[in-house]
Amino acid sequence: MSDNTDITPFNEDEEVIHYELRLFITGASFNSRRAVVNVKEICETYLKDRYSLEIIDVYQQKTLAEKEQIIALPLLIKSLPLPARRLIGDMSDTEKVLKGLGISIGT
Amino acid sequence: MKTTSSDSITGLPALQKARTGIKGLDEITLGGFPQGRPTLICGSAGCGKTLFSIEFLVHGALQFGEPGVFVAFEEKSEELTINVASLGFDLNQMQKDKLIKLDHVHIERSEIEETGEYDLDGLFIRLGHAIDSIGAKRVVLDTIESLFSGLNNEAIIRAELRRLFEWLKDRNVTTIITGERGEGLLTRQGLEEYVSDCVILLDHRVANKISTRLLRIVKYRGSVHGTNEYPFLIDEDGISVLPVTSLTLSHDASSKRISSGIPALNKMLGGEGFFEGSSILVSGTAGTGKTSIAGSFANETCLNGDRCIYFAFEESPKQIVRNMRSIGIDLQSHIDNNLLKFHASRPTLNGLEMHLLSINKMITQFKPKTVIVDPITNLITVGSVSEVKSVLIRLIDFLQAEGTTVLFTALSLNDNISEQTDESVSSLVDAWLLVRDIEMNGERNRGLYVMKSRGMKHSNQVREFVISDNGLDLVDVFLGPEGVLTGSAREAQQLLEQTGVVLRDHAVSRKDREIERKKMVLEAKIESLKEEFASLQEELNKTFIEEELKKEVFEKNRHELSQIRDGKKRD
């Protein structure tokens, strides 16, 4: 389940930062559904065209849980740009999500 | 073997238990931890929680056919593997054999941002997957409280933990949860609130710079259990909890005798020595030969082909062997023949309970016929009198249950018998020998008494205890008009007696000769009287014959005269 994987070309003066995100959820639980909606909304608003988001259902890939050190869910892992960050929760606190992703909201 | 019911007599469904396989723990819990339920092991840092849990899993997997999952929140799997390798557990191999599954849960607070509602489904999934992958029956969550430090939302964690424990119960896995001891609480986060079936508290107490590990079952729902604090030992064989209690006095009493190794002492003890399986106390002041008595007893045991353990708290084995050689006792050969085992340690090495445990452990392994503890007095340096007494009571009980004869030596500081406490064990032991200094005429000698010897005739006399090149011996003391004489005074007295004998012998023979002489004189007298009598008789006879002759002659004359008269007339 991969959304919007196109890479934005160098068309701005600032170097384009590409965000690589993975969202781990558990089926269609309340938290999971909210998290998916919230993440998509935040990405579309602040990272339009410069992110890749993979949504993974841990129930379907249980071995991933150990490999990725998953405890709390939903979990959003930002592997790029560095430093890697892990965000847990339903992503309803937009301010914290942005802080976690390293996006300044001044603009 | 998988489970044992705690109460099968009533026939009611009893709590199923999962055996831990930890030495002694199954005895105190009467079968192990509650099967399919969570058990909380709490205690401060370094008290052995992780080791307890890992042993539970390893024994479960190897002995009882119950594979287990170990979820480590603190240590990495590799670290854990290395840490328990010293106990001979090969976790890597066991993982390959699908007997154990290690999972290290890593939570780094600084990497995590909380952005709203969440749950711990990730942990559930991981755990569920791990359980399913090896068919685990046992689960250990090693310090699950780390979650509290990794995550902020305590309300969520608490709710999720409650759900987790319910979920584990539903999956019917026997779970151990470890928790750090908190202030005023059993665990820092009050985990005991969630785990209400069985709570075990581990403690690591240091008193007088000596540490003792203790275990206590705080609660165990649905089962009877021992309520005491039980000391436990962590050594190269892992954990051993030894429930050394003195609850019963039901051990067998043997009427067989065992020689003390000193023939004269045996003679004082009804001619045969101590009872087998009895406890003997040898007390005395410094340098009275207590260790020599102990060594001689050990020697005798080994000469009879039996085993003996010598717990030395004062001297090194080499020292004892050398010293005993000086009195003609060769202990080295017994050591070489594996009959005699020395265990020398300073009392301060361990706490008292630890000493008791290690003594018990060695005795269980070596199975000796006699045990020597030399001296018990030194144990006082690591505990109070009452503690020492309690330990000794349990040691004696344990040994008597095993039928092992034990000889303690005790140093008494004062020479006053009536004030003798000897760590108050004198009332516990079956036989009590007292070795005393007897100081007289500028020399010290040793006197030995049998203060008591239960169930046998014994001498009430004091004997002089002599240590010579040929071993130990007891000599009758001399009771003279000046009192008890020992040592050179006794020898002098003996000499004096010998002189008296010679003199008396001399006197007797003189009298004999006099009698002889008198007899000869009298006999001579008798002889002369006899002669006199004979001559008298002869005299008497002579006159008698003369008379006869005279009478005859007279008769004849008269006849002749009458004839003449008649004839003259006829002629």
Interface residues (C-beta under 8 A of the other chain):
Chain A: F24 T26 S29 N31 R34 A35 N38 V58 Y59 K62 T63 A65 E66 Q69 I70 I71 A72 L73 P74 L75 L76 A84 R85 R86 L87 I88 G89 D90 M91 S92 D93 K96 V97 K99 G100
Chain B: D103 V105 H106 I107 E111 I112 E113 E114 T115 G116 E117 Y118 D119 L120 D121 G122 L123 I125 R126 G128 H129 A130 L147 G150 L151
